Amino acid sequence: MADGTTTADGATTADGATVRDVPEQQRYVLEIDGQEAGELGYRREGDAVVLDHTEVDPHRRETGLGGRLVEAALRDLHDRGVRIVPQCPFVVALLERRPELAALVGGSEGAGGPAR
């Protein structure tokens, strides 16, 4: 996966990036060469997962890692058939810019909107 894609199954990409779900902490963690570089926090509400906070190490911002973290989490949740509710402003903005990712969420219309 030298193209910069990141998976949420713990697989490491060619650039050393790994995204994994840590359900006991309700967050997806992005690691670069074993060092935590970002997280996407969530909470469970019934049959849905609400994505409520994204944070990337300040020294690694503006490098696309936040988008890669969110994309990996969205693909993982979608693949597991989980209803996704985006509330984090970063996630909502990313979905507005990337229609292929918005399709993973289905009918979601951003914070508080209907979800798949």
C-alpha positions in Angstrom: 0.0 0.0 0.0 2.6 2.5 -1.0 -0.1 4.8 -2.3 -0.6 6.4 1.2 -3.7 4.4 2.0 -4.2 3.4 5.7 -6.2 0.5 6.9 -8.0 0.1 10.2 -7.2 -3.6 10.6 -3.8 -2.9 12.1 -2.0 -3.5 8.8 1.0 -1.2 8.4 1.4 0.7 5.1 4.7 1.3 3.3 5.1 4.6 5.0 4.8 3.0 8.5 1.2 4.2 9.2 -1.2 2.0 11.1 -4.8 2.7 12.2 -6.5 0.4 14.7 -9.7 0.5 16.6 -9.3 0.5 20.4 -12.9 -0.3 21.4 -12.2 -0.3 25.2 -11.1 3.4 24.8 -13.7 4.2 22.2 -11.1 5.6 19.7 -9.3 4.8 16.5 -5.5 5.3 16.9 -3.1 6.3 14.1 0.5 5.3 14.7 3.5 6.1 12.6 6.4 3.7 13.1 4.9 2.6 16.5 4.4 6.2 17.8 0.8 7.5 18.3 0.3 10.4 15.9 -3.5 10.9 16.1 -6.9 9.6 17.3 -10.5 9.7 16.3 -12.7 9.4 19.3 -16.2 8.0 19.2 -19.1 6.9 21.4 -21.7 4.2 20.9 -25.3 5.3 20.9 -27.6 2.3 20.4 -26.7 0.7 17.0 -24.7 3.8 15.9 -21.2 5.0 16.4 -20.9 8.8 16.8 -17.6 10.2 15.6 -17.0 13.1 17.9 -13.4 14.2 18.0 -10.3 14.0 15.8 -6.9 15.0 16.9 -3.5 14.8 15.2 -0.1 15.4 16.8 0.6 19.2 16.2 4.0 18.4 14.6 2.3 16.2 12.0 -0.7 18.4 11.1 -1.2 19.5 7.5 0.2 16.2 6.2 -3.0 14.5 5.4 -2.8 12.1 8.4 -6.2 13.3 9.9 -7.9 12.5 6.6 -6.2 9.1 6.4 -7.3 8.3 10.0 -10.9 9.3 9.4 -11.0 7.4 6.1 -9.7 4.2 7.7 -12.2 4.4 10.5 -15.1 5.1 8.1 -14.2 2.1 5.9 -13.8 -0.1 9.0 -17.2 0.9 10.4 -18.9 0.6 7.0 -17.4 -2.8 6.4 -18.8 -3.9 9.8 -22.2 -2.6 8.9 -22.2 0.0 11.7 -24.4 3.1 11.4 -22.1 6.1 11.4 -23.0 9.5 12.8 -20.4 12.2 12.1 -20.4 15.0 14.6 -16.7 16.0 14.7 -16.4 19.2 12.6 -13.2 17.8 10.9 -15.1 14.6 9.9 -18.1 16.6 8.6 -15.8 18.9 6.5 -13.9 15.9 5.1 -17.2 14.2 4.1 -18.2 17.4 2.3 -15.0 17.4 0.3 -14.8 13.7 -0.4 -18.0 12.3 -1.8 -16.6 8.8 -2.0 -16.2 8.9 1.8 -19.6 10.4 2.3 -21.0 7.4 0.4 -19.7 5.2 3.3 -21.9 7.1 5.7 -25.0 6.8 3.5 -27.7 9.4 4.2 -25.8 11.2 6.9 -26.1 15.0 6.7 -23.4 15.9 9.2 -23.8 16.7 12.9 -27.1 15.4 14.2 -28.3 14.5 10.7 -29.7 11.2 9.7 -27.2 8.4 9.4 -27.0 5.1 7.5 
